[in-house]
Amino acid sequence: MSRPGPISPVVAAVEVVRPPAAGAEGRTSAATAVAVTADEPVLPGHYPGFPIFPGVCVIESVRLSALAAPPPGAGALALAGVETARFLSPVFPGDELAVELEWREGADGWRCTAEVATGRGAAARTRLRFTGARPQAAGAQAREPSTAAPSTAAPSTAGQPEIRRALPHRFPMLLVDRVLDVLPGERIAALKAVSCNEPWYRGVPDGAGDWAYPQVLLMESWCQAAGLLATWDDPNPDVLTGRVMLFGAVTGLTYHRQVLPGDVLEHRASITRTLGDTLIIAGESLVDGEPVLTVESAVLAFRPAEELRPAAAATA
Amino acid sequence: MTTTQETAAAAVLDKEDLRRTVAHALDVDVAELADDTGFIADLGVDSLLALEVVVVLEKKYGIRLEESQFPRITSLAGTYEVLSEKLRSA
């Protein structure tokens, strides 16, 4: 399978159903369709035996749709942040995403509000912010060596055996390599090393100018660290039984810089508030001590596994 | 999210300010949020977003809301009442 397109965890093509058209109050609207098939490369690991199209891939489908149906005259756009995203129902292979986009220009870039639906109804609602200038690559310029001790030298609290006892994600969607430090109920620090051998780089031509790690996978990786924190004392790596952790929403997620192969992400997450079965978590991801991603609030919810089943989703 | 960054000490309970804060947290226009507009019934807010509103209010007003009070935080009028009581007793 060659991947001539952009470096992305989503291979589905975006079909522009309704090209961008000017509407009221300076808004531009458009519509796209994205067919999610069983060939999506993330599905074997999300999750083994029970494929669900990840929430971040729904966001990625919106991003690809936005770039395929940009507002006229906007020039080249790059994702700068996820101002809000809410996941309303799961997406399964075989679903076709109907994406309704609305663009608005602001002082600090373009905002794209999107409603995503499957045949069963609303799947997600999100507002992405795009800017014309591409965020700088963290690794693109010479940096002073960090004076702090490299975090990779810190003793490991938990490696793959412990991580795999807690998270249901598997290759190629298990995006946490090591836990550095965890204080259950409070905070976690975890590492993810980015490599050009990850499947998203398959088929990228040697001369490609852009090697940035897919931004939605930075979000996913941070969220998995948050998920480890949320489940540390009561892990359940099985998405078919018991109570499963769902990524419900994110607010105020900002990308600060590109991340390139060779970068080591240090995720930091802390629990803002626990409300019954729901946790609100905030944090950031650093490369060489500099933030590449900040998250004001992510909502993780524990729900009975049956709520994820297609049959249950159909009636939800 | 400038509204949430104001310090708790500076936050006094002004209803219109509260309306702006809640509208921002719910991601709706201020005009959509009448006193008796139901967050869940009228605006289609899901339970997770309702919880996020609670967290935004706690941060802004420097208080801790009890889960028993959440059912009243479903309209601006109810939210105003709960916060008034909470701030008076603080």
Interface residues (C-beta under 8 A of the other chain):
Chain A: T84 R86 L88 R127 G248 A249 T251 G252 T272 R273 L275 G276 T278 I280 E296 S297 V299 A301
Chain B: M1 D27 D46 S47 L48 L49 L51 E52 V54 V55 E58 E67 F70
